Each structure stands twice: as C-alpha cells, then as structure tokens.
Amino acid sequence: MIELPVTSEARTKKPDWLRVKLPIGESYKHVRGLVDTHKLHTICESGNCPNMGECWGEGTATFMILGNVCTRSCGFCAVATGKPEEVDWDEPQRVAEAIHLMKVKHAVITSVDRDELPDGGAAIWYNTIKAVKALNPETTLETLIPDFKGKKEDIQRIIDAAPEVVSHNIETVERLTRQVRIQAKYWRSMEVIRILKEAGMRTKSGIMLGLGETKEEVIQTITDLQDNGCDVVTIGQYLQPTKKHLPVHRFVHPDEFAEYREIGYNMGIDYVESGPLVRSSYHSERHIGKSKKSN
C-alpha cells in the first residue's frame, strides 16, 4: 500500500486561502428548511463541503439520492459507509418538489454508491431526472453519477434521461486510486466518461489535490480526461474530513491551481474550474455552456 506521509505543513493550521464564510442569512435558512421538511439528503452536508454557506446562501444545493449510506469506503469521503436502507421509490418526486419550491434555475443531483443493487440504483436515477424535468421544465440539471461498475446498460439509463451535464469524478491520479478510491478503478472511470461522451452527453469530472500526487501526474490525469472526451474539469484542494480519513499531504497554493487551469485550456478542455475551494458542484451553473476563455 502507498504511504501518504503527514508533513509538517499538513499539521499546521489551514492557510488563509482556505478560509470560508459561515452559513448565515435568510436564503440559507430557507434552503435548510426545505431540506429538512422534505427529508432530503445533500452532499453539501454529508460531504462537509466548504462552500455550503455560499451555495445555500444563493438558494442552491446539491441533492444526494439513494440514501446517505454508501457501500464503498473511499479514503477521502465523509459520507457514511455501511449497509444502506431500502430504496425509497418516492424520493424522486420529493426531490423534484423541493427543486420546484426553491425555484432554482440549475440543480445538481448526486448519489452514494449502491453496489448491492442489481442496477446500482440506475432506475432511481432515471426516475429522479425525469421527475425533476417534468415538474421543473425550465431548470437545467447536472447529474454527478457513480461508475455503476462500468455496466453500459446502467449508464445508458442516465443517457436516456438526458440531463444537461453528466459528471463522474476521477478524484485522484492513477497511482493513488487504489488507496483513495478503494473499490473504484481509474480506467473504468475514464471509460464511463468516454461512453457518456460518445452518446452526446456534456461530460465533467473532478480531481482533488494534496494527497501526494506529483505535478506530472496531475497533468497526465487532465490529459487522460481530455483524451476520453471530458468537457469540464474541476480541480480543488483535498481537506481531511476526520482523523480517520487520509491525511492532507500538502496545501496547494492558488498559483499552482491557476497553472493547471491554463494547462487544461491549452489541452483543449472546454471549461476548467481550478482553485483551493473548488468542489465538483461549485459554480456548476456555469458548466453547461462553452467557456469564453476556451474559445
């Protein structure tokens, strides 16, 4: 197993560029109330996202379907691992109604991995996308999907539902995948992106930095994503959720994130969102269309 040393830098307090605002304001309270009332799960909470205050303050949230217990045990993720509850077939309509009440122009939906289900949860995914679109015809939609173990018939359910953007995160470089994403495979995730792109989907993926990767490995990962048809790439700083999770190897300076942004654009990536606090869903409403900078 690859060892990820805890450097002296990682033991110190977070640098100034990682400071975030506390969640406050009426818009935040409104979203908080809707999430609680409709018994919804959000990756904002389950994933300890540093941008929750900003996004919820603007009236947006990333909904997490298929429960809040994952069948996988990724070393970076704050979502609980264990035996999930039974599938809730009413969940798609509740999500659609919440998005309608929030009156958002762009919504993001993700899910835990449900490897115990024969279809990995693809049917619930399909029903949710269709329910959201039926009740919110003016709302654009991004779906951040699992790999469905690479099963084409399950990935096809997402394609058939036709969200505006389909995202699947590669998370880290190939060398670190086995430790960071224990039950996932680097090239299987690349294949998922390729299948989506060949079907005409607008594709997206995300990478975390600070886990021990080298600059060359980051550039190679961006290259692999581009080669497999990824339109949008998000790059952000890994933050350790708890002491039980993988340690932060280093805090990456904003200038290095800016360099990766330029490298991505020079490769031909359509839209690159790169910065310390960037997460997959951050500014996702901007990822639907072509980036002005990449023209």
PAPALUM-541953 format. One line per 2 residues: number of its first residue (from 1); their letters; for each residue x, y, z of C-alpha. Coordinates in pm, whole numbers, always signed. Example, Ala and Ser with C-alpha at 12.3 -4.5 7.8 and 13.67 -1.06 7.14 Angstrom:
REM PAPALUM-541953
1	as	+1230:-450:+780 | +1367:-106:+714 .
***
This chain:
REM PAPALUM-541953
1	mi	+0:+0:+0 | +120:+352:-81 .
3	el	+207:+553:+226 | +91:+915:+241 .
5	pv	+313:+1094:+493 | +173:+1371:+709 .
7	ts	+410:+1660:+652 | +480:+1938:+898 .
9	ea	+288:+2169:+667 | -20:+1948:+690 .
11	rt	-5:+1958:+1071 | -26:+2336:+1080 .
13	kk	-342:+2537:+1053 | -504:+2582:+716 .
15	pd	-361:+2867:+506 | -552:+3191:+462 .
17	wl	-676:+3099:+115 | -881:+2813:+264 .
19	rv	-1093:+3030:+490 | -1467:+3009:+424 .
21	kl	-1769:+3205:+540 | -2003:+3055:+796 .
23	pi	-2351:+2968:+662 | -2583:+3257:+751 .
25	ge	-2867:+3458:+601 | -3232:+3415:+511 .
27	sy	-3164:+3226:+187 | -2953:+2974:+377 .
29	kh	-3229:+2929:+635 | -3486:+2882:+356 .
31	vr	-3285:+2605:+189 | -3212:+2449:+528 .
33	gl	-3585:+2437:+599 | -3672:+2279:+264 .
35	vd	-3407:+2011:+302 | -3534:+1922:+649 .
37	th	-3905:+1937:+560 | -3871:+1710:+258 .
39	kl	-3634:+1471:+437 | -3371:+1515:+170 .
41	ht	-3002:+1434:+180 | -2745:+1676:+42 .
43	ic	-2380:+1611:-35 | -2326:+1963:+97 .
45	es	-2382:+1827:+448 | -2275:+1465:+412 .
47	gn	-1955:+1564:+235 | -1872:+1856:+467 .
49	cp	-1844:+2089:+167 | -1663:+2417:+248 .
51	nm	-1888:+2609:+7 | -2219:+2513:+168 .
53	ge	-2268:+2858:+319 | -2209:+3033:-14 .
55	cw	-2420:+2799:-225 | -2709:+2766:+17 .
57	ge	-2698:+3141:+69 | -2764:+3175:-305 .
59	gt	-3056:+2931:-282 | -2890:+2629:-442 .
61	at	-2793:+2284:-313 | -2666:+1951:-442 .
63	fm	-2914:+1677:-361 | -2794:+1327:-281 .
65	il	-3033:+1048:-372 | -3045:+678:-278 .
67	gn	-2989:+750:+90 | -2689:+876:+283 .
69	vc	-2505:+547:+345 | -2257:+433:+80 .
71	tr	-2149:+77:+0 | -1795:+196:-74 .
73	sc	-1531:+319:+168 | -1324:+580:-11 .
75	gf	-1041:+715:+200 | -1128:+1079:+136 .
77	ca	-1507:+1084:+171 | -1709:+1194:+475 .
79	va	-2024:+1006:+366 | -2101:+712:+597 .
81	tg	-2016:+360:+480 | -2230:+59:+565 .
83	kp	-2550:-124:+473 | -2791:+121:+307 .
85	ee	-3163:+132:+379 | -3424:+7:+134 .
87	vd	-3470:+208:-184 | -3725:+487:-139 .
89	wd	-3927:+496:-460 | -4099:+820:-354 .
91	ep	-3768:+1005:-334 | -3760:+1120:-700 .
93	qr	-4084:+1314:-658 | -3970:+1471:-330 .
95	va	-3651:+1592:-492 | -3847:+1735:-784 .
97	ea	-4085:+1916:-549 | -3801:+2062:-343 .
99	ih	-3629:+2197:-654 | -3962:+2347:-761 .
101	lm	-4009:+2519:-424 | -3652:+2651:-429 .
103	kv	-3715:+2799:-775 | -3357:+2728:-882 .
105	kh	-3252:+2768:-1243 | -2989:+2496:-1218 .
107	av	-2987:+2188:-996 | -2726:+1924:-917 .
109	it	-2805:+1567:-816 | -2556:+1308:-694 .
111	sv	-2580:+979:-507 | -2400:+733:-287 .
113	dr	-2276:+411:-445 | -2532:+131:-418 .
115	de	-2329:-167:-530 | -2571:-406:-356 .
117	lp	-2845:-320:-606 | -2851:-512:-936 .
119	dg	-2863:-187:-1134 | -2655:+21:-892 .
121	ga	-2955:+250:-845 | -2988:+339:-1215 .
123	ai	-3370:+310:-1206 | -3399:+563:-923 .
125	wy	-3157:+787:-1110 | -3373:+771:-1423 .
127	nt	-3694:+835:-1229 | -3541:+1131:-1044 .
129	ik	-3412:+1303:-1357 | -3748:+1255:-1529 .
131	av	-3943:+1379:-1225 | -3726:+1689:-1191 .
133	ka	-3762:+1774:-1559 | -4139:+1715:-1559 .
135	ln	-4201:+1949:-1266 | -3923:+2196:-1350 .
137	pe	-3907:+2224:-1731 | -3703:+2545:-1717 .
139	tt	-3445:+2407:-1473 | -3118:+2277:-1615 .
141	le	-2974:+1970:-1448 | -2633:+1824:-1373 .
143	tl	-2600:+1465:-1252 | -2290:+1353:-1064 .
145	ip	-2310:+977:-1106 | -2124:+672:-967 .
147	df	-1945:+437:-1206 | -2222:+170:-1195 .
149	kg	-1930:-80:-1205 | -1891:+20:-1569 .
151	kk	-2216:-151:-1678 | -2320:+10:-2004 .
153	ed	-2691:-70:-1962 | -2699:+122:-1633 .
155	iq	-2503:+416:-1773 | -2748:+417:-2063 .
157	ri	-3034:+489:-1822 | -2867:+822:-1741 .
159	id	-2815:+895:-2110 | -3180:+815:-2185 .
161	aa	-3296:+1058:-1914 | -3090:+1332:-2087 .
163	pe	-2964:+1572:-1817 | -2774:+1875:-1947 .
165	vv	-2446:+1769:-1783 | -2328:+1427:-1664 .
167	sh	-2036:+1425:-1423 | -1829:+1137:-1291 .
169	ni	-1530:+1220:-1073 | -1190:+1061:-1127 .
171	et	-1094:+1212:-786 | -718:+1144:-799 .
173	ve	-427:+1033:-1016 | -388:+673:-1134 .
175	rl	-112:+582:-886 | -318:+682:-582 .
177	tr	-655:+547:-697 | -631:+215:-512 .
179	qv	-585:+388:-177 | -805:+694:-230 .
181	ri	-1093:+518:-410 | -1060:+166:-272 .
183	qa	-1334:-8:-475 | -1301:+209:-785 .
185	ky	-1075:+180:-1089 | -905:+469:-1267 .
187	wr	-955:+341:-1621 | -1308:+222:-1552 .
189	sm	-1397:+580:-1460 | -1231:+703:-1777 .
191	ev	-1439:+451:-1972 | -1759:+584:-1811 .
193	ir	-1672:+934:-1933 | -1593:+801:-2281 .
195	il	-1928:+615:-2302 | -2115:+929:-2198 .
197	ke	-1930:+1147:-2447 | -1984:+907:-2736 .
199	ag	-2357:+921:-2658 | -2355:+1300:-2696 .
201	mr	-2356:+1398:-2329 | -2178:+1706:-2196 .
203	tk	-1924:+1543:-1966 | -1750:+1655:-1650 .
205	sg	-1504:+1520:-1393 | -1321:+1637:-1081 .
207	im	-978:+1595:-924 | -860:+1657:-566 .
209	lg	-506:+1778:-496 | -297:+1743:-183 .
211	lg	-300:+1363:-148 | +59:+1305:-254 .
213	et	+30:+1334:-631 | +305:+1492:-841 .
215	ke	+259:+1776:-1087 | +334:+1538:-1374 .
217	ev	+63:+1301:-1253 | -194:+1579:-1235 .
219	iq	-114:+1686:-1591 | -137:+1324:-1708 .
221	ti	-479:+1289:-1543 | -605:+1603:-1717 .
223	td	-465:+1462:-2042 | -643:+1128:-1988 .
225	lq	-970:+1309:-1919 | -932:+1515:-2235 .
227	dn	-847:+1205:-2439 | -1167:+1035:-2317 .
229	gc	-1392:+1328:-2406 | -1427:+1521:-2081 .
231	dv	-1568:+1870:-2145 | -1543:+2018:-1795 .
233	vt	-1276:+1956:-1530 | -1287:+2080:-1170 .
235	ig	-972:+2082:-957 | -975:+2154:-583 .
237	qy	-787:+2103:-256 | -847:+1786:-57 .
239	lq	-945:+1857:+304 | -937:+1575:+560 .
241	pt	-1295:+1526:+691 | -1193:+1342:+1011 .
243	kk	-880:+1188:+1164 | -996:+851:+1028 .
245	hl	-961:+971:+670 | -649:+1012:+456 .
247	pv	-420:+1292:+576 | -353:+1605:+376 .
249	hr	-9:+1570:+222 | +17:+1941:+140 .
251	fv	-189:+2253:+84 | -160:+2350:-281 .
253	hp	-105:+2722:-347 | -362:+2910:-559 .
255	de	-91:+2986:-817 | -49:+2615:-885 .
257	fa	-423:+2578:-932 | -412:+2867:-1180 .
259	ey	-133:+2689:-1367 | -342:+2372:-1401 .
261	re	-630:+2583:-1529 | -412:+2720:-1809 .
263	ig	-273:+2374:-1888 | -625:+2234:-1917 .
265	yn	-738:+2508:-2150 | -425:+2468:-2363 .
267	mg	-504:+2096:-2397 | -849:+2179:-2529 .
269	id	-1064:+2120:-2220 | -1380:+2324:-2272 .
271	yv	-1417:+2454:-1914 | -1168:+2433:-1626 .
273	es	-1266:+2533:-1271 | -949:+2524:-1059 .
275	gp	-888:+2663:-711 | -838:+2560:-347 .
277	lv	-1207:+2567:-254 | -1341:+2430:-583 .
279	rs	-1565:+2125:-549 | -1742:+1934:-824 .
281	sy	-2069:+2125:-789 | -1913:+2468:-732 .
283	hs	-2035:+2718:-996 | -2192:+2423:-1178 .
285	er	-2443:+2651:-1347 | -2152:+2789:-1549 .
287	hi	-2052:+2447:-1680 | -2349:+2395:-1911 .
289	gk	-2218:+2613:-2192 | -1883:+2664:-2357 .
291	sk	-1630:+2867:-2160 | -1547:+3204:-2308 .
293	ks	-1182:+3152:-2217 | -1158:+2830:-2414 .
295	n	-1281:+2983:-2739 .
***
